[in-house]
Amino acid sequence: MFPQDIQRLAQQIVATASERGLMLATAESCTGGLVAAALTAVPGSSAALDRGFVTYSNAAKMQMLDVPEDTLARHGAVSEATARAMAT
């Protein structure tokens, strides 16, 4: 389904999170959920993946991820500032 390098990276992420007792959440926009899909393709990923958000619209970014409206207005939806706000 995914290229081998993506599969390996997803496996590493799931394994590391599991080993450290961490739960993962994804916040995606332009990727449309592909990061979460790669992680959920890893057997046993439910031990490390809690949830995923696909927030394509600005409204969704503000409502679901608390991205400040000012950040979107100043920098746009596809920007480092917005990506950082989504991650936070």
C-alpha positions in Angstrom: 0.0 0.0 0.0 2.7 2.5 1.0 6.3 2.6 -0.3 8.8 0.6 1.8 10.5 3.7 3.3 7.1 5.0 4.5 6.2 1.6 5.9 9.6 1.4 7.8 9.2 4.9 9.2 5.7 4.2 10.4 6.8 1.0 12.0 9.7 2.8 13.7 7.3 5.5 15.0 4.8 3.0 16.4 7.5 0.9 17.9 9.2 3.9 19.6 5.9 5.3 20.9 5.0 1.9 22.3 8.3 1.4 23.9 8.1 4.8 25.6 4.5 4.4 26.6 3.4 7.3 24.4 0.1 7.7 22.6 0.2 9.4 19.2 -2.3 11.9 17.6 -2.0 13.2 14.1 -3.1 16.6 12.9 -3.2 16.7 9.1 -4.4 19.0 6.3 -3.0 18.7 2.8 -2.0 15.0 3.5 -5.7 14.2 3.9 -5.1 11.5 6.5 -2.2 9.7 4.9 0.0 9.9 8.0 -2.7 8.3 10.1 -3.3 5.7 7.4 0.4 4.8 7.3 0.5 4.4 11.1 -2.7 2.4 11.2 -1.3 0.0 8.6 1.3 -1.1 11.2 0.1 -4.2 13.1 -0.5 -3.3 16.7 -0.6 0.4 16.1 -3.7 0.7 18.3 -1.3 0.4 21.3 0.3 3.7 20.2 -2.2 5.7 18.1 -5.0 7.4 19.9 -6.6 9.6 17.2 -6.2 11.6 14.0 -7.6 14.9 12.8 -7.9 15.9 9.1 -8.6 19.6 9.3 -8.6 20.7 5.7 -10.7 23.9 6.1 -9.6 26.9 8.1 -12.7 26.5 10.2 -11.8 23.0 11.1 -8.2 24.0 12.0 -9.6 26.7 14.4 -12.4 24.6 15.9 -10.6 21.2 16.3 -7.0 22.3 16.8 -7.3 25.8 18.2 -5.2 27.3 15.4 -5.6 31.1 15.9 -7.6 32.9 13.2 -4.8 35.5 13.1 -2.2 32.8 12.2 -4.3 31.7 9.3 -5.0 35.3 8.1 -1.3 36.3 8.4 0.4 33.2 7.1 -2.2 31.1 5.3 -3.3 27.5 5.8 -0.2 26.1 4.1 2.6 27.6 6.2 5.1 26.7 8.8 3.3 28.9 11.3 0.0 27.1 10.8 1.7 23.7 10.9 3.3 24.6 14.2 0.0 25.8 15.6 -1.6 22.5 14.5 1.1 20.6 16.2 0.8 22.6 19.4 
